[in-house]
């Protein structure tokens, strides 16, 4: 096993394990829908269950099945992207974190009819009430942020982008499109 895949597997397994441990802790220690404060009010804990997706997106009775299929397809695609990635550690970390978060919430969807366990929040941001979330959601957000930063760095520094060498640029449109008609040199006897 290469170091690239060891990195991925360790981050995904540890990320899912921390997510599942935190959710088990919440189920054992929190009362449903009752907010408790920790760390002088910096940490708000409210046990809830989400059958939908981010920000309460719900597709009715079919939500569970649709989201399970969507998450499996997404994790499969991200794993293929990871396999093809030759870029640095930040992109790899981002992909691993998004996969860990997706698999953490997928575990809840598969193992419980109640939905995904959420327990962090809600937080009043002044202009909106931030919904209750979980550790898997944190992994997804951190992973997306890492991917955004990694892609921004590549856009800012083309030398970091790995690509095939480009063909020489044609000096004129005639050179860019090969002619089907023979040139004078080709016609001369």
C-alpha positions as CSV (number, residue, x, y, z in Angstrom):
1,X,0.0,0.0,0.0
2,X,1.4,3.4,-1.0
3,X,1.7,6.3,1.4
4,X,-0.9,8.1,-0.6
5,X,-3.6,5.5,0.2
6,X,-2.4,5.0,3.8
7,X,-3.0,8.7,4.3
8,X,-6.5,8.5,2.9
9,X,-7.5,5.4,4.8
10,X,-6.2,6.7,8.1
11,X,-7.9,10.1,7.8
12,X,-11.2,8.5,6.7
13,X,-11.2,5.8,9.4
14,X,-10.2,8.2,12.2
15,X,-12.7,10.8,10.9
16,X,-15.6,8.3,10.8
17,X,-14.6,6.9,14.2
18,X,-14.5,10.3,15.9
19,X,-17.9,11.2,14.3
20,X,-19.5,8.0,15.4
21,X,-18.0,8.2,18.9
22,X,-19.3,11.8,19.3
23,X,-22.8,10.8,18.2
24,X,-22.9,7.9,20.6
25,X,-21.8,10.3,23.4
26,X,-24.6,12.7,22.4
27,X,-27.2,9.9,22.4
28,X,-26.1,8.7,25.8
29,X,-25.8,12.2,27.5
30,X,-28.3,14.6,25.8
31,X,-32.0,15.0,26.0
32,X,-33.8,15.2,22.7
33,X,-34.5,18.9,21.7
34,X,-33.2,20.4,24.9
35,X,-30.2,22.7,24.6
36,X,-27.4,22.5,27.1
37,X,-24.5,24.9,27.3
38,X,-20.9,23.9,27.8
39,X,-17.7,26.0,28.0
40,X,-19.4,29.1,29.3
41,X,-22.0,29.0,26.5
42,X,-19.5,28.7,23.7
43,X,-20.6,25.1,22.9
44,X,-24.4,24.6,22.5
45,X,-25.5,20.9,22.6
46,X,-29.0,20.0,21.3
47,X,-29.8,16.4,20.3
48,X,-31.8,16.1,17.1
49,X,-32.3,13.8,14.2
50,X,-32.2,14.8,10.5
51,X,-33.8,12.6,7.9
52,X,-33.0,15.2,5.2
53,X,-29.7,16.8,4.2
54,X,-27.9,20.0,4.8
55,X,-30.0,22.8,6.3
56,X,-33.0,20.4,6.7
57,X,-33.4,19.7,2.9
58,X,-35.9,16.9,2.9
59,X,-37.3,14.9,-0.1
60,X,-40.2,13.3,1.8
61,X,-40.4,9.5,2.4
62,X,-37.8,8.8,-0.2
63,X,-35.1,11.0,1.4
64,X,-33.3,8.1,3.1
65,X,-32.9,6.0,0.0
66,X,-32.1,8.9,-2.3
67,X,-29.5,10.3,0.1
68,X,-27.9,6.8,0.6
69,X,-27.5,6.3,-3.1
70,X,-26.3,9.9,-3.6
71,X,-23.7,9.6,-0.8
72,X,-22.4,6.2,-2.1
73,X,-22.1,7.7,-5.6
74,X,-20.3,10.8,-4.3
75,X,-17.8,8.9,-2.1
76,X,-17.1,6.6,-5.1
77,X,-16.5,9.6,-7.3
78,X,-14.3,11.3,-4.7
79,X,-12.2,8.2,-4.3
80,X,-11.6,8.1,-8.0
81,X,-10.6,11.8,-7.9
82,X,-8.3,11.0,-5.0
83,X,-6.8,8.1,-7.0
84,X,-6.1,10.4,-10.0
85,X,-4.7,13.3,-7.8
86,X,-1.0,13.8,-8.0
87,X,-1.2,17.2,-6.3
88,X,-0.1,18.0,-2.8
89,X,-1.3,17.1,0.7
90,X,-4.0,19.8,1.0
91,X,-6.0,18.5,-1.9
92,X,-5.6,14.9,-0.6
93,X,-6.6,16.0,2.9
94,X,-9.7,17.8,1.6
95,X,-10.9,14.7,-0.3
96,X,-10.3,12.5,2.7
97,X,-12.2,14.8,5.1
98,X,-15.2,15.1,2.7
99,X,-15.2,11.3,2.4
100,X,-15.0,10.9,6.2
101,X,-17.9,13.2,6.7
102,X,-20.0,11.7,4.1
103,X,-19.4,8.2,5.4
104,X,-20.1,9.2,9.0
105,X,-23.5,10.5,8.0
106,X,-24.1,7.5,5.7
107,X,-23.5,5.2,8.7
108,X,-26.4,6.9,10.5
109,X,-28.7,6.7,7.5
110,X,-28.0,3.0,7.1
111,X,-28.2,2.0,10.8
112,X,-31.1,4.2,12.0
113,X,-34.6,5.0,10.8
114,X,-34.4,8.2,13.0
115,X,-32.0,9.9,10.6
116,X,-28.6,11.5,11.1
117,X,-27.7,12.3,14.7
118,X,-27.0,16.1,15.1
119,X,-26.1,17.7,18.4
120,X,-24.0,20.8,18.0
121,X,-25.9,24.1,18.0
122,X,-28.2,25.8,17.1
123,X,-26.2,29.1,17.0
124,X,-27.8,32.5,16.7
125,X,-25.6,34.4,14.2
126,X,-27.7,37.6,14.5
127,X,-29.0,37.4,11.0
128,X,-29.9,33.7,11.1
129,X,-30.2,30.7,13.3
130,X,-27.4,28.2,12.3
131,X,-28.9,24.7,12.2
132,X,-27.8,21.9,14.5
133,X,-25.0,19.9,13.0
134,X,-22.5,17.1,13.9
135,X,-18.8,16.2,13.6
136,X,-19.3,14.7,10.1
137,X,-20.6,18.0,8.9
138,X,-17.5,19.7,10.3
139,X,-15.3,17.3,8.3
140,X,-17.2,18.0,5.1
141,X,-16.9,21.8,5.6
142,X,-13.2,21.6,6.5
143,X,-12.6,19.3,3.5
144,X,-14.4,21.6,1.1
145,X,-12.4,24.6,2.5
146,X,-9.1,22.6,2.0
147,X,-10.1,21.8,-1.6
148,X,-11.0,25.4,-2.3
149,X,-7.7,26.6,-1.0
150,X,-5.8,23.9,-2.9
151,X,-7.5,24.8,-6.1
152,X,-7.0,28.5,-5.5
153,X,-3.3,28.0,-5.1
154,X,-3.1,26.0,-8.4
155,X,-5.0,28.8,-10.2
156,X,-2.6,31.4,-8.8
157,X,0.5,29.5,-9.6
158,X,0.3,27.6,-12.9
159,X,3.6,25.9,-12.2
160,X,1.8,23.8,-9.6
161,X,-0.6,22.4,-12.1
162,X,0.4,19.1,-13.5
163,X,-0.7,18.8,-17.2
164,X,0.3,17.3,-20.5
165,X,2.6,19.6,-22.6
166,X,0.6,21.7,-25.0
167,X,1.0,21.6,-28.8
168,X,2.8,24.6,-30.3
169,X,0.5,27.5,-31.1
170,X,-0.1,28.2,-34.8
171,X,1.2,31.5,-36.1
172,X,-1.8,31.8,-38.5
173,X,-5.2,30.3,-39.0
174,X,-3.9,28.5,-42.1
175,X,-1.3,26.7,-39.9
176,X,-3.9,25.7,-37.3
177,X,-6.1,23.8,-39.8
178,X,-4.4,21.4,-42.2
179,X,-5.4,21.9,-45.8
180,X,-6.7,19.1,-47.9
181,X,-5.3,20.8,-51.0
182,X,-1.6,20.1,-51.8
183,X,0.8,23.0,-51.3
184,X,3.0,24.3,-54.2
185,X,6.0,22.4,-52.9
186,X,3.9,19.2,-52.9
187,X,2.7,19.8,-56.5
188,X,6.1,20.5,-58.0
189,X,7.6,17.6,-60.0
